[in-house]
Amino acid sequence: MNEIRAEVVFPCLDEREALPWVLGRVPAGWRAIVVDNGSSDGSGELAARLGASVVVEPRRGFGAAVHAGLERASAPFVAVCDADGSLDPAELPALLEPLETGDADLVLGARRPERGAWPLHARLANAALAGALRLGFGVPVSDLGPMRAARTEALRGLGLRDRRSGYPLEMVLRAAESGWRIAELPVGYAPRVGRSKVTGTLRGTVTAVRDMAGHLAERAARGRLADDGARRAPETGLTIAVVAKECVPGRVKTRLSPQFSPEEAALVASLSLAATLDAVRSLPARRRLLFFDGDPSAVGTAGFDVLAQPSGGLDTRLGALCDAVDGPLLVLGMDTPQLARDHLSALFEDWAPGSRGPADAWFGPAEDGGFWALALARPDGRLIRGVPMSRPDTGSRQLDRLRRAGLTIGLLPQLRDVDTAADAAVVAAAMAGTGLAAVVGRVLGAEEPVP
């Protein structure tokens, strides 16, 4: 009987068609752990008959399934591989070799796709996230694919918390933070067997990007605070609220069409929201709010309190937000991902701790005639309710409302919202090197290669 050198965890949701081939390709000396994540086609029972160790994990989610398998693993080394036939388990020994020789602590399989195996929207998302890892964190990866291997106890010791689609990225980030040596090896990538549940579907890709972008934003903000702590201004009594909605294809950034598909537009919206939340985490504030329409569980909300938007028009919802906040309030949208602290420096100087400047309100005009920022020293919903929104004269009418209330108003720089493809191109150019820039460049034909 072969000694078990390593185990491979297969997260599994309705993969009955692919399992015989997948489990038949598990190398000698390896044990298969199939985690049944709510299958309705008998996948778990078939896997057991085929000789796999089966774990039942009722909580849906890639992270939940992989982590359940990791908890079951007992061999010195453990790997992860999809159970849909897109990846060949026979390639796993190559990933194990750098671990056994001590040349690496985490080995990732960089996918080399066959024709038709990797949908464009999924490749764009992967490129954006891998690029953010390289540029923002110095992690030398080209792919965040699911095939990977590490020492079992060391991997458990990372204390991974994500139980959704962000699990693969959290693993890489925590490994890098722990000083692990991360290596990549090429692996084949074939069209999957059966229906895809995550990256093969457009909605699944958007969900995965949201989950992963939250980890990137949280780490980036943490790094900036560590680097700039001595220079950062003291926290103010300010509440900063980001107004956003769930990035569902067909419901967000619809004016990006026809250049962008609904799914590509939703991906741009998701990356825009993540960049905005990241920027706000670095700003001095007493409290940070995400004023959200939709399911917030798919958004990286670390550092934010979440407040659900009520029903009604945008003016009604913004009025409700003002009435719910006690003390100075800055309201920002999710459409200006290029937001930086410099854009708000005049406001922070005017409302610095221990002093009160002359302005009762600050207004940030948008190029399309709306506004990207509105700050009120004494929030009052009556200052917004009744102002027509999403029109070329929205900004001028909102300013007129504030002036007629007798407020002294300070003006912030004019910014450009990401509404149309032309807007996306201009904003992406100002955000070179980011995941959003990579996605926009790819869709609009800029020379930004996709790994």
Buried (B, 14 or more C-beta within 10 A) or exposed (E): EEEEBBBBBBBBBBBBBBBBEBBEBBBEEBBBBBBBBBBEBEBBEBBEEBEBBBBEBEEEBBBBBBBBBBEBBEBBBBBBBBBBBBBBBEBBBBBBEBBBEEEBBBBBBBBEBEEEBBBEBBBBBBBBBBBBBBBBBEBEBBBBBBBBBBBBEBBBEBEBEBBBBBBBBBBBBBBBBEEBBBBBBEBBBBBBBBEBBBBBBBBBBBBBBBBBBBBBBBBBBBBBEEEEEEEBEEEBEBBBBBBBBBBBBEBBBBEBBEBBBBBBBBBBBBBBBBBBBBBBBBBBBEBBBBBBBBEBEBBBBBBBEEBEBEEEBBBBBBBBBBBBBEBBBBBBBBBBBBBEBEBBEBBBEBBBEEEEBEBBBBBBBBBBBBBBBBBBBEBBBEBBBEBEBEEEEBBBBBBEBBEEEEBEBBEBEEBBBBBBBEBBBBBBEEBEEBBBBBBBBBBBEEEBEBB
